Amino acid sequence: MSTQTPSLVSRAFHVLRKRGPRSLAKHAWWYAVGALTALWWQLRYDIDVGTGLEAAVSDERPVFADLFANLRRDDVFYDVGAHVGIFTRPVAAYLTEGTVVAFEPGDGASQLRTSTGERSNVILSETAISQQAGDGYHSHQGRVGLLGNSDAAGFETVDARDILDDETIPLPTVVKIDVFGAELDVVKALEELLAREECRLVYLEAHLPTTFQRKRPDDVFEDYLDAWSLTDLVRVFYGAGFEVEPIYLRRDTHDVFLKAYKADAE
């Protein structure tokens, strides 16, 4: 716990200075609930507090809660856009009989490799999934996707169809996608894998091209989806046999998290 203290204290001072005491109180409450959540995850899912705390105090806690409630010990979990492994690490801890395949071509790959090096059930692929091999993805503050700085060097992408022919990588049953604006490209690329009967669950964070240009409307999910034309994305999921529902709206950036699931999956 001591390794977390400096960063938490530093963050508290930052919030107090930039947003004031009221915002600090809200953050303190969020962290307190997160700490209790991490303890619950340890009791319920055998995920030690040290591994689960980062996820529990993140602004994606509702997504984690839903994910853990639906995971099975023998799942194959694809973490597409794993970054530094905030999903990879706790999921790998839970999957005592399963595997995590983490796709991350950016700066987070080295940290991810270090933090998961002792876990035999983690496969790290330092590539980005796309509809074709190339270098069309770029980074912004360490995140890799189509919203990155196009003037920077591109990152290697792999044609998702090659995964079907790679016997060293198991095929997914659960997928998480966080690809910084490349959502439609990645979902289309994975369509053949998603349509497999074994693949039953997908969590996707939808970033929009206007993320860094203007404030987006904080509206109900249905209006949000209509306003930002995510129809094509949802249509791919429907074609692969999924039902789709929004499960969380991040308040600061208004990124929407979608859950796609197969209703008849056992």
DOVEX-835331 format. One record per atom (N, C-alpha, C, CB): x, y, z. Coordinates in steps of 0.1 Angstrom, whole numbers, plus 5000, padded with zeros to 4 digits. Glycine has a CB too. Example, Ala and Ser with C-alpha at 12.3 -4.5 7.8 and 13.67 -1.06 7.14 Angstrom:
513249435078/512349555078/513249675078/511349555090/512849785071/513749895071/512950005079/514149945057/
end
This chain:
500849885000/500050005000/500950135000/499150005012/502150125006/502950235007/503350294993/504150205015/503550204983/503850244970/502850334964/504250124961/501550314968/500450394963/500350534969/499150324964/500850554981/500650674989/501150794982/501250665002/502350804977/502850934971/501950974959/504250914966/501550884951/500750914939/499350964944/500650794930/498850904954/497450944959/497551074965/496950834969/498551104973/498751234979/498951344968/499951234989/499751314959/500051404948/498751434940/501151354938/497951334938/496751354930/495751434939/496151214927/495751414952/494851484960/495151634960/494851434975/496451664961/496851804960/496451874947/498351824963/496651794936/496351844923/494851874922/496751734912/494051784927/492551804926/492151924935/491751674931/492751934946/492452044955/492852184949/493152034969/493952184943/494452304937/493652344924/495952294933/493352244916/492652274903/491152284905/493052174893/490552204913/489052194913/488452234927/488652064910/489252244937/488652294950/488252174959/487452374947/487952214972/487652114982/486452024979/487452174995/485452074972/484251994970/484651874960/483152074963/485351904950/485851804941/486751704948/486551864929/487551754957/488451664964/487651564973/489451744973/486551614979/485751534987/485151424979/484651614994/484651454966/484151354957/485151244954/483551424945/486351294951/487451204948/487751114960/488751274943/487751164972/488051094984/487050984985/488151184996/485751014983/484650924984/484850814974/483350984983/485150844962/485350744951/486550654955/485650814938/487550704960/488750614964/488350524976/489950704967/487550584985/487150494997/486350384992/486450585007/485350414983/484550304978/485350204970/483350364969/486350264962/487250174955/488050074963/488150254946/488550124975/489250044984/488449924989/489850124995/487149964993/486249854997/485849764986/484949925003/485749814974/485449724963/486649624960/485249814950/487849674962/489049584960/489049474970/490349664961/488649514982/488549404993/487449304989/488249475006/486349354984/485249264980/485649174969/483949344976/486449224959/486949144948/487849034953/487649234938/488649074964/489548964969/488748854975/490449034980/487648884982/486848784989/486048704978/485848844999/485448774968/484548714959/485248644948/483648814953/486348704943/487048654931/488448614932/486948754920/488948614945/490348584948/491348664941/490548434944/491048794938/491948894932/492548974944/491248984922/493848954946/494449024958/494249174957/495848984959/494149244968/493949384969/494949464961/493849434983/496149424961/497249494954/496949494939/498549434957/496449384934/496249374920/494949444916/496149234915/493949434924/492649494921/492449634924/491649414928/493349694933/493049834937/493149934926/494049874948/494049914917/494150014906/492950014897/495349984897/492349894895/491149884887/489949944896/490849744884/489949914908/488849954917/488750104919/488849884930/489850174918/489850324920/489850394907/490950364929/489850324896/489850384883/488450434879/490350294872/488350514869/487050564865/486350464856/487150694857/486850344855/486250234848/485750124857/487150174838/485650154870/485150054880/483849994876/485050124894/482850064872/481549994868/481749894857/480550094864/482649914848/482949824837/483649694843/483849884826/484549714852/485249604859/484249514866/486349654868/483349584874/482349514882/481449424873/481449614890/481049474862/480249394853/481049284847/479649484841/482349314843/483149214837/483449094847/484549274833/483849124859/484149024868/482848934872/484649084881/481748994871/480448924874/480148824863/479349014876/480748834851/480448754839/481648664835/480048834828/482848684841/483948604837/483848464842/485248664841/484448374834/484648234839/486148204840/483948134829/486448114849/487848084852/488648034840/487947984863/487947974830/488747924819/488548004806/488247784816/488148134808/487948214796/489248254789/487248344800/489248284777/490348344769/489948484767/490648264756/490648574774/490348714774/491248794765/490348774788/490748864755/491548944746/491449094751/491048944731/492649144755/492649284759/493249364748/493549304772/492349414739/492849484727/492949634730/491749464716/494249674730/494549814735/494749804750/493449914732/495749714754/495949694768/496549804776/496749564770/497249894769/498049994775/499049944786/497050104781/498949984798/499849934809/499249814816/500150044818/498049774812/497549644818/496549664829/498649564823/495849774830/494849784841/493749684840/494249924840/493449634828/492549514827/493349384828/491749524815/494449374821/495149254820/495549194833/496449274812/496049274842/496549214855/495449154863/497249324862/494349224867/493349164875/492649044868/492349264880/492449054855/491748944848/492648824848/491448994834/493948844846/494848724846/494848664860/496248774842/494748744870/494748684884/493448604886/494748804894/492348644880/491148564881/491148444873/489948654877/491648444861/491548334852/492548224855/491848374837/492248144866/493148044870/493347934860/492647984884/492347914851/492447814841/492447874827/491247714843/492448004826/492248064813/493548144809/491148154813/493348224799/494448304793/494048444790/495048224781/495048534792/494848674787/495748694775/495048774798/495248744764/496048784753/495948934752/495648714739/497149004755/497149154755/497749204743/497849194768/497049284736/497549354724/497949494727/496549344712/499149534726/499549674730/500949704722/499749684745/500849794712/502049824705/502749944711/501749844691/502150024720/502650154724/503650144735/501550234728/503850264742/504850274753/504450184765/504950414757/503150154766/502750074778/503249924777/501250074779/503649884765/504049744763/505149704773/504449714749/506249784774/507349754783/506949744797/508449854781/506049834802/505549824816/504649704817/504749954819/503849674807/503049554808/503849424808/502049554796/504849424801/505749304800/506349284814/506849324790/506849394821/507449384834/506449334844/508049514838/505249394844/504249364855/503549234853/503149474854/503649174841/502949044839/504048934836/501949044828/505248964838/506348864834/506248734841/507648924836/505748734854/505748614861/504448534859/505948644876/503548584851/502248514849/502348434836/501148624848/502148304838/502248214827/501048214818/502548074831/499948284823/498748284815/498448414808/497548254824/499548494806/499448614798/500348604786/499948734807/499748634774/500448644761/500448784757/499848544751/501648844755/501748984751/502048994736/502749054759/501249054728/501449084714/501649234712/500349034705/502849274709/503149414707/502749464694/504749444710/501549444690/500949484678/499549534680/500949374667/499049604671/497649654671/496749574661/497549804669/495549534665/494649464656/494049564646/493549394664/494049524634/493349614623/492849524613/494349714617/492249584603/491649504591/492749464582/490649584584/493949524583/495049494575/496349524582/494949564561/497449454578/498749484584/499249624578/499749374580/499949694587/500449824582/500949904594/499449904575/500950034593/501350124604/500550244605/502850164602/499250224604/498250344603/497850394617/497050304596/498250334628/497850384641/499050464647/497550264650/498650574654/499550664660/499250684675/499650794653/500150744683/499850754697/499550904701/501050704704/498950914713/498651044719/498751014734/497251104715/499751074741/499951054755/499950904759/498851124763/500650824750/500750684753/499650594748/500950664768/498550654744/497450564739/497550564723/496050624743/497350444718/497550414704/496150394697/498450294702/495950454685/494750444677/494750534666/493550454686/493550564661/493350654650/493350804654/492150624642/493150824667/493150964672/494451014676/492150974684/495550934674/496850974677/497451084668/497750854677/498651124671/499251224663/499751174650/500451294671/499151204639/499451144626/500851184621/498451184616/501451294627/502751334623/503851244630/503051474627/503451164640/504451074647/504550944639/503951054661/505550874643/505750744636/504550644639/507050674641/504250564629/503150474630/503550354638/502550434617/502450284643/502750154650/502250044642/501950164664/502949934644/502649814636/501249754639/503649704638/500449724628/499149664630/499249524624/498049744624/498349434629/498349304624/496949274618/498749194635/496849214607/495549174602/494949064611/495649114587/493749094616/493149004626/492848864621/491849064631/492748854608/492548724602/493748634604/492248734587/494948694606/496148614608/496048534622/497348694608/495248594631/495148524644/494448394643/494348614654/493548384633/492848254631/493848144627/491748264621/494948184620/495948084615/497148064625/496448134602/497148144636/498248134645/497848044656/498648274651/498447924656/498047824666/498647854680/498547684661/499547944681/500147984694/499248074702/501548044692/498248134696/497348224702/495948164703/497248364695/495448134715/494048084716/493048184712/493748034731/491848134707/490848224702/489948274714/489948154692/489448394713/488748454725/487348404728/488748604722/487048414741/485648404745/485148534751/485648294756/486048614756/485648754761/486648854755/485648754776/486148964751/487049064745/486849204751/486849074729/487849274754/487749414758/488549504747/488349444772/487849614743/488449694732/488549834737/487649684719/489749894737/490050034740/491150074731/490450044755/490650134719/491650154708/491650294703/491350064697/491150394711/491450534709/491050574695/492850554710/489750554691/489250604679/489150504668/489950714675/489850384670/489850284659/488850174661/491250224658/487750204669/486850104673/486150024661/485750164681/485650104651/485050034640/485949954632/484350144631/487150004630/488149924623/488449794630/489450004621/488649804643/489049684651/487849584651/489449714665/486649634653/485449544654/485249474641/484249624659/485349544630/485249484617/486349384614/485349594606/487549414619/488649324617/488449194625/489949384622/487849204637/487549084646/486249014643/487649134660/485549064633/484149014631/484048864630/483549074619/485048804623/485048654621/485248584634/486048614611/486148644643/486348584656/485248604665/487648644662/484548724665/483448754673/482248664670/483048904672/482048624657/480948554653/481048404657/480848554638/482248364662/482348224667/481448204679/483848194671/480848084680/479948054691/480648074704/479447914689/481948044705/482548044718/482748194723/483947984717/482748284714/482948424718/481648484723/483648514707/481448514735/480148544740/479948684746/479748444751/481148764748/481048884755/482148984751/481148854770/481649104748/482649214744/482349344752/482549234729/483449404757/483249534763/484149634754/483849534778/483449744750/484149834741/483949984746/483549824727/485150054747/485050194750/485050274737/486250234759/484050344735/483850424722/484450564724/482450424717/485550594717/486150724717/485650784703/487650724718/485350914704/484850984692/485951074687/483551054695/485951104674/487051194668/487051324674/486751204653/486051374681/486051504686/486451514701/484651564686/487051394706/487451384720/488251504724/488151264722/489251554716/490151654721/489851794714/491551614718/488651804707/488351924700/487252004707/487951894686/486251944712/485152014718/484451934728/484252074707/483751994737/483051924747/481851854741/482552014759/481651734745/480451664739/479251654748/480951514736/478051644743/476951654751/476851544762/475651654743/476451574774/476151474784/474651444784/476651534798/474351344776/472951314774/472651164777/472551344759/471451134776/471150994778/471750904767/469550974778/471950774770/472650694761/472050684747/472750554767/470750674746/470050664733/470350784725/468550634735/470150904730/470451024723/471951034719/469951144730/472750994728/474151004726/474550914714/474950954738/474050794714/474350704703/473850754689/473750564705/472650814689/472050864677/472850984672/470650904679/473251074682/473951194678/475351164672/474051284690/475951064676/477351034672/477450914662/478151014684/476350874657/476250774646/477150654648/476750844633/476950584659/477550454662/476850344656/477750444677/475950364647/475050264641/475950154634/474150324631/476950194627/477750094620/478450004629/478850164611/478950054640/479549974650/478649874656/480150064661/477449914660/476449824666/475949724656/475249904671/475949764643/475449674633/476449554631/475349744619/477749584633/478649474632/478449374643/480149524632/478249424655/477949334666/476649254664/477749414679/475649314659/474349244656/474649134646/473249344651/475449164636/475749064626/476448944631/476449134615/477248974642/478048864648/477248784658/479248914654/475948824660/475048754669/474948814683/475548614670/475348934685/475348994698/474149084700/476649074700/473749104713/472849214717/473849314722/471849164728/473449444721/474349554725/473549644735/474849634713/474249684746/473649784755/474749874760/472949714766/474550004762/475450094769/475450064784/475150244766/476550064790/476550034805/477250144813/477349904807/477950234807/478650334815/478950454806/479850274822/478850574811/479250694805/480250764813/478050784801/481450774808/482550844816/482250994816/483950824810/482151054828/481651194829/482651294824/481351214844/483951274826/484851384822/485051394807/486151364829/485051274800/485351284786/484051244778/486451194782/483051184785/481851144778/482051024769/481151254771/483050944771/483250824763/482250724768/484750774764/481650654759/480550554762/481150414762/479350574753/480750334772/481150194772/480050104768/481650154786/480250024758/479249934753/479549794758/479149944738/478449714760/478549574763/477849504753/478049544778/478549414746/477849324736/477849184741/478549334722/476749114741/476648984747/475748894738/476148984761/475948764739/475148664732/474048614742/475948554725/472848644739/471748614749/471648464751/470448664744/471948384741/471848234743/473048164747/471348174730/474148244751/475348184756/475148114769/476548284757/475647994771/475447924784/476447974794/475647774781/
end
